Amino acid sequence: MKLRHHWNNFIDYVDNNKKKIIINYCVFFAVAILMLVFDLLTKQFLFKNPDNLEEPGIQYTHGPVQHDFGIIGIRSVINEGLTFFPSTSINVLLVTFFNVIILIGCIVFILFFNSTWYSVFIGCIFAGALGNTIDRLTFGWVRDIIFTPWFDNGTFNVADVLVIVGCVGLVITLVTQFSISYWKKD
């Protein structure tokens, strides 16, 4: 009985917010598709296969520099791990499973957010997770291409940036909306 009550509330919510939900999904898919294409194109055109392709984990953080523009640089590095866990012992199927859960969660969460900003940031997270998942399923590793010469502490790709920007933007939006609603109560 309680489950039916929650289901009816959900259906009422969707009926009352159809227009906003459709707009949020359109924004979400537009951002996700554009960012995914951008990520895959940068990897396709900037990544040059390293000489030691047989030993992918050997050059996680540093590979030969292709371009150094001072603020940002380009080099090709094979990454079998994750952004913050560069271990080569990470199981591709396990990472893919968690990424699929994240991707499904992104699609479902759009229903429950009332701000278009959530759709933008969740679209970034979706594109980043999907971009790296595509690499892992295609190659067994991720193509990292970007580094910061002034603080050379690893190499990353556009998908990694999208996930971080999406998470930070999501937190800022949540805190901002919570703060606004909190201060309006007084």
CNS distance restraints for C-alpha pairs under 8 A (distance, minus, plus):
assign (resid   1 and name CA) (resid   5 and name CA) 6.34 0.50 0.50
assign (resid   2 and name CA) (resid   6 and name CA) 6.36 0.50 0.50
assign (resid   3 and name CA) (resid   7 and name CA) 6.12 0.50 0.50
assign (resid   4 and name CA) (resid   8 and name CA) 6.10 0.50 0.50
assign (resid   5 and name CA) (resid   9 and name CA) 6.23 0.50 0.50
assign (resid   6 and name CA) (resid  10 and name CA) 6.14 0.50 0.50
assign (resid   7 and name CA) (resid  11 and name CA) 6.23 0.50 0.50
assign (resid   8 and name CA) (resid  12 and name CA) 6.15 0.50 0.50
assign (resid   9 and name CA) (resid  13 and name CA) 6.09 0.50 0.50
assign (resid  10 and name CA) (resid  14 and name CA) 6.24 0.50 0.50
assign (resid  11 and name CA) (resid  15 and name CA) 6.11 0.50 0.50
assign (resid  12 and name CA) (resid  16 and name CA) 6.06 0.50 0.50
assign (resid  13 and name CA) (resid  17 and name CA) 6.11 0.50 0.50
assign (resid  14 and name CA) (resid  18 and name CA) 5.62 0.50 0.50
assign (resid  14 and name CA) (resid  21 and name CA) 7.62 0.50 0.50
assign (resid  14 and name CA) (resid 111 and name CA) 7.98 0.50 0.50
assign (resid  17 and name CA) (resid  21 and name CA) 6.06 0.50 0.50
assign (resid  18 and name CA) (resid  22 and name CA) 6.10 0.50 0.50
assign (resid  19 and name CA) (resid  23 and name CA) 6.22 0.50 0.50
assign (resid  20 and name CA) (resid  24 and name CA) 6.06 0.50 0.50
assign (resid  20 and name CA) (resid 114 and name CA) 7.25 0.50 0.50
assign (resid  21 and name CA) (resid  25 and name CA) 6.17 0.50 0.50
assign (resid  21 and name CA) (resid 110 and name CA) 7.43 0.50 0.50
assign (resid  21 and name CA) (resid 111 and name CA) 6.04 0.50 0.50
assign (resid  21 and name CA) (resid 114 and name CA) 7.95 0.50 0.50
assign (resid  22 and name CA) (resid  26 and name CA) 6.14 0.50 0.50
assign (resid  23 and name CA) (resid  27 and name CA) 6.17 0.50 0.50
assign (resid  23 and name CA) (resid 116 and name CA) 7.74 0.50 0.50
assign (resid  24 and name CA) (resid  28 and name CA) 5.97 0.50 0.50
assign (resid  24 and name CA) (resid 110 and name CA) 6.70 0.50 0.50
assign (resid  24 and name CA) (resid 115 and name CA) 7.74 0.50 0.50
assign (resid  24 and name CA) (resid 116 and name CA) 5.57 0.50 0.50
assign (resid  24 and name CA) (resid 119 and name CA) 5.59 0.50 0.50
assign (resid  25 and name CA) (resid  29 and name CA) 6.03 0.50 0.50
assign (resid  25 and name CA) (resid 110 and name CA) 6.74 0.50 0.50
assign (resid  25 and name CA) (resid 119 and name CA) 7.02 0.50 0.50
assign (resid  26 and name CA) (resid  30 and name CA) 6.03 0.50 0.50
assign (resid  27 and name CA) (resid  31 and name CA) 6.09 0.50 0.50
assign (resid  27 and name CA) (resid 116 and name CA) 7.23 0.50 0.50
assign (resid  27 and name CA) (resid 119 and name CA) 6.10 0.50 0.50
assign (resid  27 and name CA) (resid 120 and name CA) 6.48 0.50 0.50
assign (resid  27 and name CA) (resid 123 and name CA) 7.95 0.50 0.50
assign (resid  28 and name CA) (resid  32 and name CA) 5.98 0.50 0.50
assign (resid  28 and name CA) (resid 110 and name CA) 7.86 0.50 0.50
assign (resid  28 and name CA) (resid 119 and name CA) 4.68 0.50 0.50
assign (resid  28 and name CA) (resid 120 and name CA) 5.67 0.50 0.50
assign (resid  28 and name CA) (resid 122 and name CA) 6.95 0.50 0.50
assign (resid  28 and name CA) (resid 123 and name CA) 4.80 0.50 0.50
assign (resid  29 and name CA) (resid  33 and name CA) 5.88 0.50 0.50
assign (resid  29 and name CA) (resid 123 and name CA) 6.63 0.50 0.50
assign (resid  30 and name CA) (resid  34 and name CA) 6.08 0.50 0.50
assign (resid  30 and name CA) (resid 123 and name CA) 7.96 0.50 0.50
assign (resid  31 and name CA) (resid  35 and name CA) 5.92 0.50 0.50
assign (resid  31 and name CA) (resid 120 and name CA) 6.16 0.50 0.50
assign (resid  31 and name CA) (resid 123 and name CA) 5.40 0.50 0.50
assign (resid  31 and name CA) (resid 124 and name CA) 6.65 0.50 0.50
assign (resid  31 and name CA) (resid 127 and name CA) 7.99 0.50 0.50
assign (resid  32 and name CA) (resid  36 and name CA) 5.89 0.50 0.50
assign (resid  32 and name CA) (resid 123 and name CA) 4.47 0.50 0.50
assign (resid  32 and name CA) (resid 124 and name CA) 5.87 0.50 0.50
assign (resid  32 and name CA) (resid 126 and name CA) 6.22 0.50 0.50
assign (resid  32 and name CA) (resid 127 and name CA) 4.83 0.50 0.50
assign (resid  33 and name CA) (resid  37 and name CA) 6.09 0.50 0.50
assign (resid  33 and name CA) (resid 127 and name CA) 6.95 0.50 0.50
assign (resid  34 and name CA) (resid  38 and name CA) 6.19 0.50 0.50
assign (resid  35 and name CA) (resid  39 and name CA) 6.07 0.50 0.50
assign (resid  35 and name CA) (resid 124 and name CA) 6.74 0.50 0.50
assign (resid  35 and name CA) (resid 127 and name CA) 5.87 0.50 0.50
assign (resid  35 and name CA) (resid 128 and name CA) 7.75 0.50 0.50
assign (resid  35 and name CA) (resid 162 and name CA) 7.86 0.50 0.50
assign (resid  36 and name CA) (resid  40 and name CA) 6.15 0.50 0.50
assign (resid  36 and name CA) (resid 127 and name CA) 4.77 0.50 0.50
assign (resid  36 and name CA) (resid 128 and name CA) 6.83 0.50 0.50
assign (resid  36 and name CA) (resid 130 and name CA) 7.36 0.50 0.50
assign (resid  36 and name CA) (resid 131 and name CA) 5.92 0.50 0.50
assign (resid  36 and name CA) (resid 159 and name CA) 7.71 0.50 0.50
assign (resid  37 and name CA) (resid  41 and name CA) 5.96 0.50 0.50
assign (resid  38 and name CA) (resid  42 and name CA) 6.14 0.50 0.50
assign (resid  38 and name CA) (resid 158 and name CA) 7.87 0.50 0.50
assign (resid  39 and name CA) (resid  43 and name CA) 6.31 0.50 0.50
assign (resid  39 and name CA) (resid 128 and name CA) 7.69 0.50 0.50
assign (resid  39 and name CA) (resid 131 and name CA) 6.57 0.50 0.50
assign (resid  39 and name CA) (resid 157 and name CA) 7.54 0.50 0.50
assign (resid  39 and name CA) (resid 158 and name CA) 5.22 0.50 0.50
assign (resid  39 and name CA) (resid 159 and name CA) 5.87 0.50 0.50
assign (resid  40 and name CA) (resid  44 and name CA) 6.00 0.50 0.50
assign (resid  40 and name CA) (resid 131 and name CA) 6.57 0.50 0.50
assign (resid  41 and name CA) (resid  45 and name CA) 6.06 0.50 0.50
assign (resid  42 and name CA) (resid  46 and name CA) 5.61 0.50 0.50
assign (resid  42 and name CA) (resid  47 and name CA) 7.62 0.50 0.50
assign (resid  42 and name CA) (resid 158 and name CA) 7.58 0.50 0.50
assign (resid  43 and name CA) (resid  47 and name CA) 5.27 0.50 0.50
assign (resid  43 and name CA) (resid 143 and name CA) 6.43 0.50 0.50
assign (resid  43 and name CA) (resid 144 and name CA) 7.50 0.50 0.50
assign (resid  43 and name CA) (resid 145 and name CA) 6.97 0.50 0.50
assign (resid  43 and name CA) (resid 157 and name CA) 7.57 0.50 0.50
assign (resid  46 and name CA) (resid  74 and name CA) 7.47 0.50 0.50
assign (resid  46 and name CA) (resid  76 and name CA) 7.70 0.50 0.50
assign (resid  46 and name CA) (resid 145 and name CA) 6.83 0.50 0.50
assign (resid  47 and name CA) (resid  75 and name CA) 7.32 0.50 0.50
assign (resid  47 and name CA) (resid  76 and name CA) 5.21 0.50 0.50
assign (resid  47 and name CA) (resid 143 and name CA) 6.80 0.50 0.50
assign (resid  47 and name CA) (resid 144 and name CA) 7.51 0.50 0.50
assign (resid  47 and name CA) (resid 145 and name CA) 6.06 0.50 0.50
assign (resid  48 and name CA) (resid  75 and name CA) 7.94 0.50 0.50
assign (resid  48 and name CA) (resid  76 and name CA) 5.68 0.50 0.50
assign (resid  49 and name CA) (resid  53 and name CA) 6.98 0.50 0.50
assign (resid  49 and name CA) (resid  76 and name CA) 6.82 0.50 0.50
assign (resid  50 and name CA) (resid  63 and name CA) 7.71 0.50 0.50
assign (resid  50 and name CA) (resid  76 and name CA) 6.54 0.50 0.50
assign (resid  50 and name CA) (resid  77 and name CA) 7.01 0.50 0.50
assign (resid  50 and name CA) (resid  78 and name CA) 7.83 0.50 0.50
assign (resid  52 and name CA) (resid  56 and name CA) 6.87 0.50 0.50
assign (resid  52 and name CA) (resid  58 and name CA) 7.87 0.50 0.50
assign (resid  53 and name CA) (resid  78 and name CA) 8.00 0.50 0.50
assign (resid  56 and name CA) (resid  60 and name CA) 7.64 0.50 0.50
assign (resid  56 and name CA) (resid  78 and name CA) 5.46 0.50 0.50
assign (resid  56 and name CA) (resid  79 and name CA) 6.86 0.50 0.50
assign (resid  56 and name CA) (resid  80 and name CA) 6.92 0.50 0.50
assign (resid  56 and name CA) (resid 141 and name CA) 7.98 0.50 0.50
assign (resid  57 and name CA) (resid  78 and name CA) 6.81 0.50 0.50
assign (resid  57 and name CA) (resid  79 and name CA) 6.43 0.50 0.50
assign (resid  57 and name CA) (resid  80 and name CA) 6.27 0.50 0.50
assign (resid  57 and name CA) (resid  87 and name CA) 7.89 0.50 0.50
assign (resid  57 and name CA) (resid  88 and name CA) 5.94 0.50 0.50
assign (resid  59 and name CA) (resid  63 and name CA) 5.89 0.50 0.50
assign (resid  59 and name CA) (resid  77 and name CA) 6.34 0.50 0.50
assign (resid  59 and name CA) (resid  78 and name CA) 6.94 0.50 0.50
assign (resid  60 and name CA) (resid  77 and name CA) 6.03 0.50 0.50
assign (resid  60 and name CA) (resid  78 and name CA) 6.21 0.50 0.50
assign (resid  60 and name CA) (resid  79 and name CA) 5.59 0.50 0.50
assign (resid  60 and name CA) (resid  86 and name CA) 7.02 0.50 0.50
assign (resid  60 and name CA) (resid 154 and name CA) 7.42 0.50 0.50
assign (resid  60 and name CA) (resid 155 and name CA) 7.50 0.50 0.50
assign (resid  61 and name CA) (resid  77 and name CA) 7.14 0.50 0.50
assign (resid  61 and name CA) (resid 153 and name CA) 6.96 0.50 0.50
assign (resid  61 and name CA) (resid 154 and name CA) 4.26 0.50 0.50
assign (resid  61 and name CA) (resid 155 and name CA) 5.51 0.50 0.50
assign (resid  62 and name CA) (resid  77 and name CA) 7.00 0.50 0.50
assign (resid  62 and name CA) (resid 154 and name CA) 6.61 0.50 0.50
assign (resid  62 and name CA) (resid 155 and name CA) 7.08 0.50 0.50
assign (resid  63 and name CA) (resid  75 and name CA) 6.08 0.50 0.50
assign (resid  63 and name CA) (resid  76 and name CA) 6.17 0.50 0.50
assign (resid  63 and name CA) (resid  77 and name CA) 5.73 0.50 0.50
assign (resid  64 and name CA) (resid  75 and name CA) 6.02 0.50 0.50
assign (resid  64 and name CA) (resid  76 and name CA) 7.22 0.50 0.50
assign (resid  65 and name CA) (resid  73 and name CA) 7.39 0.50 0.50
assign (resid  65 and name CA) (resid  74 and name CA) 6.27 0.50 0.50
assign (resid  65 and name CA) (resid  75 and name CA) 4.73 0.50 0.50
assign (resid  65 and name CA) (resid  76 and name CA) 7.73 0.50 0.50
assign (resid  66 and name CA) (resid  73 and name CA) 7.64 0.50 0.50
assign (resid  66 and name CA) (resid  74 and name CA) 5.52 0.50 0.50
assign (resid  66 and name CA) (resid  75 and name CA) 5.11 0.50 0.50
assign (resid  66 and name CA) (resid  76 and name CA) 7.76 0.50 0.50
assign (resid  67 and name CA) (resid  73 and name CA) 5.43 0.50 0.50
assign (resid  67 and name CA) (resid  74 and name CA) 5.02 0.50 0.50
assign (resid  67 and name CA) (resid  75 and name CA) 6.94 0.50 0.50
assign (resid  68 and name CA) (resid  72 and name CA) 6.45 0.50 0.50
assign (resid  68 and name CA) (resid  73 and name CA) 4.32 0.50 0.50
assign (resid  68 and name CA) (resid  74 and name CA) 6.50 0.50 0.50
assign (resid  68 and name CA) (resid 149 and name CA) 7.03 0.50 0.50
assign (resid  69 and name CA) (resid  73 and name CA) 5.59 0.50 0.50
assign (resid  70 and name CA) (resid 148 and name CA) 7.81 0.50 0.50
assign (resid  70 and name CA) (resid 149 and name CA) 6.14 0.50 0.50
assign (resid  70 and name CA) (resid 150 and name CA) 7.00 0.50 0.50
assign (resid  71 and name CA) (resid 148 and name CA) 6.07 0.50 0.50
assign (resid  71 and name CA) (resid 149 and name CA) 6.37 0.50 0.50
assign (resid  71 and name CA) (resid 150 and name CA) 6.55 0.50 0.50
assign (resid  72 and name CA) (resid 146 and name CA) 7.04 0.50 0.50
assign (resid  72 and name CA) (resid 147 and name CA) 5.94 0.50 0.50
assign (resid  72 and name CA) (resid 148 and name CA) 4.68 0.50 0.50
assign (resid  72 and name CA) (resid 149 and name CA) 6.12 0.50 0.50
assign (resid  73 and name CA) (resid 146 and name CA) 5.78 0.50 0.50
assign (resid  73 and name CA) (resid 147 and name CA) 5.14 0.50 0.50
assign (resid  73 and name CA) (resid 148 and name CA) 5.84 0.50 0.50
assign (resid  73 and name CA) (resid 149 and name CA) 6.23 0.50 0.50
assign (resid  74 and name CA) (resid 145 and name CA) 5.43 0.50 0.50
assign (resid  74 and name CA) (resid 146 and name CA) 4.89 0.50 0.50
assign (resid  74 and name CA) (resid 147 and name CA) 6.23 0.50 0.50
assign (resid  75 and name CA) (resid 144 and name CA) 7.76 0.50 0.50
assign (resid  75 and name CA) (resid 145 and name CA) 5.03 0.50 0.50
assign (resid  75 and name CA) (resid 146 and name CA) 6.29 0.50 0.50
assign (resid  75 and name CA) (resid 147 and name CA) 7.23 0.50 0.50
assign (resid  75 and name CA) (resid 155 and name CA) 7.75 0.50 0.50
assign (resid  76 and name CA) (resid 143 and name CA) 7.05 0.50 0.50
assign (resid  76 and name CA) (resid 144 and name CA) 5.99 0.50 0.50
assign (resid  76 and name CA) (resid 145 and name CA) 4.83 0.50 0.50
assign (resid  76 and name CA) (resid 146 and name CA) 7.90 0.50 0.50
assign (resid  77 and name CA) (resid 143 and name CA) 6.22 0.50 0.50
assign (resid  77 and name CA) (resid 144 and name CA) 5.14 0.50 0.50
assign (resid  77 and name CA) (resid 145 and name CA) 6.30 0.50 0.50
assign (resid  77 and name CA) (resid 155 and name CA) 6.96 0.50 0.50
assign (resid  78 and name CA) (resid 141 and name CA) 6.45 0.50 0.50
assign (resid  78 and name CA) (resid 142 and name CA) 6.01 0.50 0.50
assign (resid  78 and name CA) (resid 143 and name CA) 5.30 0.50 0.50
assign (resid  78 and name CA) (resid 144 and name CA) 6.17 0.50 0.50
assign (resid  79 and name CA) (resid  86 and name CA) 6.93 0.50 0.50
assign (resid  79 and name CA) (resid  88 and name CA) 7.92 0.50 0.50
assign (resid  79 and name CA) (resid 141 and name CA) 5.58 0.50 0.50
assign (resid  79 and name CA) (resid 142 and name CA) 5.09 0.50 0.50
assign (resid  79 and name CA) (resid 143 and name CA) 6.40 0.50 0.50
assign (resid  79 and name CA) (resid 144 and name CA) 6.61 0.50 0.50
assign (resid  80 and name CA) (resid  86 and name CA) 6.90 0.50 0.50
assign (resid  80 and name CA) (resid  87 and name CA) 6.96 0.50 0.50
assign (resid  80 and name CA) (resid  88 and name CA) 5.20 0.50 0.50
assign (resid  80 and name CA) (resid  89 and name CA) 7.97 0.50 0.50
assign (resid  80 and name CA) (resid  90 and name CA) 7.25 0.50 0.50
assign (resid  80 and name CA) (resid 140 and name CA) 7.13 0.50 0.50
assign (resid  80 and name CA) (resid 141 and name CA) 4.51 0.50 0.50
assign (resid  80 and name CA) (resid 142 and name CA) 6.27 0.50 0.50
assign (resid  81 and name CA) (resid  85 and name CA) 5.77 0.50 0.50
assign (resid  81 and name CA) (resid  86 and name CA) 4.21 0.50 0.50
assign (resid  81 and name CA) (resid  87 and name CA) 4.86 0.50 0.50
assign (resid  81 and name CA) (resid  88 and name CA) 5.34 0.50 0.50
assign (resid  81 and name CA) (resid  89 and name CA) 7.36 0.50 0.50
assign (resid  81 and name CA) (resid  90 and name CA) 5.84 0.50 0.50
assign (resid  81 and name CA) (resid 141 and name CA) 7.51 0.50 0.50
assign (resid  82 and name CA) (resid  86 and name CA) 5.37 0.50 0.50
assign (resid  82 and name CA) (resid  87 and name CA) 7.43 0.50 0.50
assign (resid  83 and name CA) (resid 156 and name CA) 7.16 0.50 0.50
assign (resid  83 and name CA) (resid 160 and name CA) 6.97 0.50 0.50
assign (resid  90 and name CA) (resid  94 and name CA) 7.76 0.50 0.50
assign (resid  90 and name CA) (resid  95 and name CA) 7.41 0.50 0.50
assign (resid  91 and name CA) (resid  95 and name CA) 6.28 0.50 0.50
assign (resid  92 and name CA) (resid  96 and name CA) 6.01 0.50 0.50
assign (resid  92 and name CA) (resid 136 and name CA) 6.62 0.50 0.50
assign (resid  92 and name CA) (resid 137 and name CA) 7.66 0.50 0.50
assign (resid  92 and name CA) (resid 140 and name CA) 6.74 0.50 0.50
assign (resid  93 and name CA) (resid  97 and name CA) 6.00 0.50 0.50
assign (resid  94 and name CA) (resid  98 and name CA) 6.39 0.50 0.50
assign (resid  95 and name CA) (resid  99 and name CA) 6.13 0.50 0.50
assign (resid  96 and name CA) (resid 100 and name CA) 6.10 0.50 0.50
assign (resid  96 and name CA) (resid 133 and name CA) 6.09 0.50 0.50
assign (resid  96 and name CA) (resid 136 and name CA) 7.71 0.50 0.50
assign (resid  96 and name CA) (resid 137 and name CA) 7.87 0.50 0.50
assign (resid  97 and name CA) (resid 101 and name CA) 6.42 0.50 0.50
assign (resid  98 and name CA) (resid 102 and name CA) 6.27 0.50 0.50
assign (resid  99 and name CA) (resid 103 and name CA) 6.07 0.50 0.50
assign (resid  99 and name CA) (resid 129 and name CA) 6.09 0.50 0.50
assign (resid  99 and name CA) (resid 130 and name CA) 7.35 0.50 0.50
assign (resid  99 and name CA) (resid 133 and name CA) 6.89 0.50 0.50
assign (resid 100 and name CA) (resid 104 and name CA) 6.12 0.50 0.50
assign (resid 101 and name CA) (resid 105 and name CA) 5.99 0.50 0.50
assign (resid 102 and name CA) (resid 106 and name CA) 6.11 0.50 0.50
assign (resid 102 and name CA) (resid 126 and name CA) 7.53 0.50 0.50
assign (resid 102 and name CA) (resid 129 and name CA) 7.60 0.50 0.50
assign (resid 103 and name CA) (resid 107 and name CA) 6.50 0.50 0.50
assign (resid 103 and name CA) (resid 126 and name CA) 5.67 0.50 0.50
assign (resid 103 and name CA) (resid 129 and name CA) 7.14 0.50 0.50
assign (resid 103 and name CA) (resid 130 and name CA) 7.29 0.50 0.50
assign (resid 104 and name CA) (resid 108 and name CA) 6.27 0.50 0.50
assign (resid 105 and name CA) (resid 109 and name CA) 5.92 0.50 0.50
assign (resid 106 and name CA) (resid 110 and name CA) 6.60 0.50 0.50
assign (resid 106 and name CA) (resid 122 and name CA) 5.99 0.50 0.50
assign (resid 106 and name CA) (resid 123 and name CA) 7.59 0.50 0.50
assign (resid 106 and name CA) (resid 125 and name CA) 7.80 0.50 0.50
assign (resid 106 and name CA) (resid 126 and name CA) 6.38 0.50 0.50
assign (resid 107 and name CA) (resid 111 and name CA) 7.83 0.50 0.50
assign (resid 108 and name CA) (resid 112 and name CA) 7.84 0.50 0.50
assign (resid 109 and name CA) (resid 113 and name CA) 6.84 0.50 0.50
assign (resid 110 and name CA) (resid 118 and name CA) 7.39 0.50 0.50
assign (resid 110 and name CA) (resid 119 and name CA) 6.24 0.50 0.50
assign (resid 110 and name CA) (resid 122 and name CA) 7.77 0.50 0.50
assign (resid 113 and name CA) (resid 118 and name CA) 6.52 0.50 0.50
assign (resid 113 and name CA) (resid 119 and name CA) 7.91 0.50 0.50
assign (resid 114 and name CA) (resid 118 and name CA) 7.82 0.50 0.50
assign (resid 115 and name CA) (resid 119 and name CA) 7.31 0.50 0.50
assign (resid 116 and name CA) (resid 120 and name CA) 6.53 0.50 0.50
assign (resid 117 and name CA) (resid 121 and name CA) 6.28 0.50 0.50
assign (resid 117 and name CA) (resid 170 and name CA) 7.90 0.50 0.50
assign (resid 117 and name CA) (resid 173 and name CA) 7.18 0.50 0.50
assign (resid 118 and name CA) (resid 122 and name CA) 5.86 0.50 0.50
assign (resid 118 and name CA) (resid 170 and name CA) 6.21 0.50 0.50
assign (resid 118 and name CA) (resid 173 and name CA) 7.23 0.50 0.50
assign (resid 119 and name CA) (resid 123 and name CA) 5.80 0.50 0.50
assign (resid 120 and name CA) (resid 124 and name CA) 6.40 0.50 0.50
assign (resid 120 and name CA) (resid 166 and name CA) 7.78 0.50 0.50
assign (resid 121 and name CA) (resid 125 and name CA) 6.40 0.50 0.50
assign (resid 121 and name CA) (resid 165 and name CA) 7.33 0.50 0.50
assign (resid 121 and name CA) (resid 166 and name CA) 4.24 0.50 0.50
assign (resid 121 and name CA) (resid 167 and name CA) 7.00 0.50 0.50
assign (resid 121 and name CA) (resid 169 and name CA) 5.95 0.50 0.50
assign (resid 121 and name CA) (resid 170 and name CA) 5.84 0.50 0.50
assign (resid 122 and name CA) (resid 126 and name CA) 6.04 0.50 0.50
assign (resid 122 and name CA) (resid 166 and name CA) 6.03 0.50 0.50
assign (resid 122 and name CA) (resid 167 and name CA) 7.85 0.50 0.50
assign (resid 122 and name CA) (resid 170 and name CA) 7.36 0.50 0.50
assign (resid 123 and name CA) (resid 127 and name CA) 6.08 0.50 0.50
assign (resid 123 and name CA) (resid 166 and name CA) 7.57 0.50 0.50
assign (resid 124 and name CA) (resid 128 and name CA) 6.14 0.50 0.50
assign (resid 124 and name CA) (resid 162 and name CA) 5.10 0.50 0.50
assign (resid 124 and name CA) (resid 163 and name CA) 6.16 0.50 0.50
assign (resid 124 and name CA) (resid 165 and name CA) 7.29 0.50 0.50
assign (resid 124 and name CA) (resid 166 and name CA) 5.15 0.50 0.50
assign (resid 125 and name CA) (resid 129 and name CA) 6.09 0.50 0.50
assign (resid 125 and name CA) (resid 162 and name CA) 5.90 0.50 0.50
assign (resid 125 and name CA) (resid 163 and name CA) 4.37 0.50 0.50
assign (resid 125 and name CA) (resid 164 and name CA) 7.59 0.50 0.50
assign (resid 125 and name CA) (resid 165 and name CA) 7.84 0.50 0.50
assign (resid 125 and name CA) (resid 166 and name CA) 5.10 0.50 0.50
assign (resid 125 and name CA) (resid 167 and name CA) 6.95 0.50 0.50
assign (resid 126 and name CA) (resid 130 and name CA) 5.98 0.50 0.50
assign (resid 126 and name CA) (resid 163 and name CA) 7.64 0.50 0.50
assign (resid 127 and name CA) (resid 131 and name CA) 5.86 0.50 0.50
assign (resid 127 and name CA) (resid 159 and name CA) 6.83 0.50 0.50
assign (resid 127 and name CA) (resid 162 and name CA) 7.15 0.50 0.50
assign (resid 127 and name CA) (resid 163 and name CA) 7.86 0.50 0.50
assign (resid 128 and name CA) (resid 132 and name CA) 6.36 0.50 0.50
assign (resid 128 and name CA) (resid 158 and name CA) 7.32 0.50 0.50
assign (resid 128 and name CA) (resid 159 and name CA) 3.78 0.50 0.50
assign (resid 128 and name CA) (resid 160 and name CA) 6.04 0.50 0.50
assign (resid 128 and name CA) (resid 161 and name CA) 7.54 0.50 0.50
assign (resid 128 and name CA) (resid 162 and name CA) 5.21 0.50 0.50
assign (resid 128 and name CA) (resid 163 and name CA) 5.25 0.50 0.50
assign (resid 129 and name CA) (resid 133 and name CA) 6.08 0.50 0.50
assign (resid 129 and name CA) (resid 159 and name CA) 6.76 0.50 0.50
assign (resid 129 and name CA) (resid 163 and name CA) 6.91 0.50 0.50
assign (resid 130 and name CA) (resid 134 and name CA) 6.02 0.50 0.50
assign (resid 131 and name CA) (resid 135 and name CA) 6.50 0.50 0.50
assign (resid 131 and name CA) (resid 159 and name CA) 5.91 0.50 0.50
assign (resid 132 and name CA) (resid 136 and name CA) 6.18 0.50 0.50
assign (resid 132 and name CA) (resid 142 and name CA) 6.05 0.50 0.50
assign (resid 132 and name CA) (resid 159 and name CA) 6.39 0.50 0.50
assign (resid 133 and name CA) (resid 137 and name CA) 6.09 0.50 0.50
assign (resid 134 and name CA) (resid 138 and name CA) 5.93 0.50 0.50
assign (resid 135 and name CA) (resid 139 and name CA) 5.70 0.50 0.50
assign (resid 135 and name CA) (resid 140 and name CA) 6.94 0.50 0.50
assign (resid 135 and name CA) (resid 141 and name CA) 6.20 0.50 0.50
assign (resid 135 and name CA) (resid 142 and name CA) 5.15 0.50 0.50
assign (resid 135 and name CA) (resid 143 and name CA) 6.99 0.50 0.50
assign (resid 136 and name CA) (resid 140 and name CA) 4.39 0.50 0.50
assign (resid 136 and name CA) (resid 141 and name CA) 4.64 0.50 0.50
assign (resid 136 and name CA) (resid 142 and name CA) 5.65 0.50 0.50
assign (resid 137 and name CA) (resid 141 and name CA) 7.80 0.50 0.50
assign (resid 143 and name CA) (resid 157 and name CA) 7.17 0.50 0.50
assign (resid 144 and name CA) (resid 155 and name CA) 5.80 0.50 0.50
assign (resid 144 and name CA) (resid 156 and name CA) 4.66 0.50 0.50
assign (resid 144 and name CA) (resid 157 and name CA) 4.80 0.50 0.50
assign (resid 145 and name CA) (resid 155 and name CA) 6.25 0.50 0.50
assign (resid 145 and name CA) (resid 156 and name CA) 5.88 0.50 0.50
assign (resid 145 and name CA) (resid 157 and name CA) 5.43 0.50 0.50
assign (resid 146 and name CA) (resid 155 and name CA) 5.39 0.50 0.50
assign (resid 146 and name CA) (resid 156 and name CA) 5.17 0.50 0.50
assign (resid 146 and name CA) (resid 157 and name CA) 5.55 0.50 0.50
assign (resid 146 and name CA) (resid 158 and name CA) 7.86 0.50 0.50
assign (resid 147 and name CA) (resid 152 and name CA) 6.51 0.50 0.50
assign (resid 147 and name CA) (resid 153 and name CA) 7.77 0.50 0.50
assign (resid 147 and name CA) (resid 154 and name CA) 6.33 0.50 0.50
assign (resid 147 and name CA) (resid 155 and name CA) 4.73 0.50 0.50
assign (resid 147 and name CA) (resid 156 and name CA) 6.41 0.50 0.50
assign (resid 148 and name CA) (resid 152 and name CA) 5.32 0.50 0.50
assign (resid 148 and name CA) (resid 153 and name CA) 7.63 0.50 0.50
assign (resid 148 and name CA) (resid 155 and name CA) 7.92 0.50 0.50
assign (resid 156 and name CA) (resid 160 and name CA) 6.27 0.50 0.50
assign (resid 156 and name CA) (resid 161 and name CA) 7.77 0.50 0.50
assign (resid 157 and name CA) (resid 161 and name CA) 6.65 0.50 0.50
assign (resid 158 and name CA) (resid 162 and name CA) 6.15 0.50 0.50
assign (resid 159 and name CA) (resid 163 and name CA) 6.31 0.50 0.50
assign (resid 160 and name CA) (resid 164 and name CA) 6.37 0.50 0.50
assign (resid 161 and name CA) (resid 165 and name CA) 5.97 0.50 0.50
assign (resid 162 and name CA) (resid 166 and name CA) 5.82 0.50 0.50
assign (resid 163 and name CA) (resid 167 and name CA) 6.10 0.50 0.50
assign (resid 164 and name CA) (resid 168 and name CA) 6.07 0.50 0.50
assign (resid 165 and name CA) (resid 169 and name CA) 5.84 0.50 0.50
assign (resid 166 and name CA) (resid 170 and name CA) 5.94 0.50 0.50
assign (resid 167 and name CA) (resid 171 and name CA) 6.22 0.50 0.50
assign (resid 168 and name CA) (resid 172 and name CA) 6.16 0.50 0.50
assign (resid 169 and name CA) (resid 173 and name CA) 6.03 0.50 0.50
assign (resid 170 and name CA) (resid 174 and name CA) 6.09 0.50 0.50
assign (resid 171 and name CA) (resid 175 and name CA) 6.06 0.50 0.50
assign (resid 172 and name CA) (resid 176 and name CA) 5.93 0.50 0.50
assign (resid 173 and name CA) (resid 177 and name CA) 6.04 0.50 0.50
assign (resid 174 and name CA) (resid 178 and name CA) 5.99 0.50 0.50
assign (resid 175 and name CA) (resid 179 and name CA) 5.93 0.50 0.50
assign (resid 176 and name CA) (resid 180 and name CA) 6.11 0.50 0.50
assign (resid 177 and name CA) (resid 181 and name CA) 6.14 0.50 0.50
assign (resid 178 and name CA) (resid 182 and name CA) 5.98 0.50 0.50
assign (resid 179 and name CA) (resid 183 and name CA) 6.09 0.50 0.50
assign (resid 180 and name CA) (resid 184 and name CA) 6.10 0.50 0.50
assign (resid 181 and name CA) (resid 185 and name CA) 6.52 0.50 0.50
assign (resid 182 and name CA) (resid 186 and name CA) 7.42 0.50 0.50
